[in-house]
């Protein structure tokens, strides 16, 4: 029972778009960390550089996964799912820290991405 190719292309485009948005959000957070380092005193350089490095790597990884989905390739599937499962865990800790708005934003991006990524993987493997 294969999925209609037009529906599959729409689902892939949606996942790619969500991954591009996630990539932009992570890049924005990395840029904010850079600005933060110049505008605040008493910044620890080593942890800051580590966080900025992870932001750059994460943003590039999500962008590459989005390109894979947009092009109909399989190489973006596992990284996209893994990154969004991690994001759900991050949202859980945001809730524990009473930062609900952050959790809502993270979940609003991660849950639909996971749903469509899993549905694409399920339908393509039949």
N, C-alpha and C positions, 0 to 999 in steps of 0.2 A: 504494500500500500504506500506508494511514493507520493510525496507532496507535489502539488502543482508547481511547475518551475517559476511561474510568475509570483506565487506566494512565497516561495523560497527566496527569490531575489529581493522581495520587499522586506522579508524578515532579516536577511543579511544586511540590507541597507540600513535598517533600523538599528541593528546591533552595532554596525560600523559607526553610525551617527552617535549613538550613546557612548561608544568607546572614544570617539573624538572629543566629545564633551568632557568625559572623565579626564582625558589627557590634558585638555585645556585647563580644567580646574586644578589638576596637580601642578601644571606649569605655573599657573597663577599663584598657587601657594608657595612654590619655590621662589618666585619673584618677590612675593610678600616677605619671605624670610630674608632675602637679600636687602630689601628696603629696611626691614626691621633691624637688621644688624647695623645699619648706618644711623638710624634714628634713636637707638636706645643705648644706654650705657651698660657696662658690666655684661657684655655678651661673651660667652665661652666660645672660642673660635673652633675648636675641634668638633664638638657636637653640632654646631651650626653648619660647618662644612659637610659633615656626614648627612645631616638632614637635607641640605640642598642637593647633595649628590644623589640621595635616594629619590628626591623629587624629580631630578632630571632623568634618572634611569627609569623611574616609574612612568613618567610622562612619555618618554620615547617608546617604552615597551607597550603602553596602551595605544599609542599612535600606530605602531607597527601591527599590533593585533587588529586594530580597526581597518588598516589597509588590507590585511589579509582577508577579513570578512568582506570588504568592499569589492575585492578582486575575485571572490569565490574560492579562495585557497583555504587549506585546512590549518596552516601554521599559526593562525591567530586564535584558534579555538581553545586550547588548553590554557594559554596565558590569560586570556580574557576571563575564563571561568575561575581560575585560581585567584586572579587579582580581585574579582568581585566577591569571592568567598571571604577573602581577607577583609574586604571593605565591610562586609556584614559583621565580622568580628570587631572591627574598629567602631562601627555604629553601636554595637553592644556596650563597648567601653565608654562611648560618648554618653549613652543613656545612664550608665552607672555614675558618670561624673556630672550628671544633671545638665549636660549640654545638648538639650533636646533638638534645637534647631539644626545643629551639625549632624545629628543622627538622622533626622528627617531628610536632609539633603543627600547624605550618603546613601540611605536606603532608597530614596526616590530614583537614584541612578543605578544602584547595584541590583536591586531586585528585578526590574524589567530586563536588564541586560542578562542576568542569569537565566531568567525564564526563557527568553528568546534564544540564547546561546544553547541551552539544553534542548530546546525543541528542535533547533536546526541540527544539532548533533544526532538526536534521536531519529529524525526523518532522513538524514543523509546516510545513516548506517543500515537502512532497511534494504 
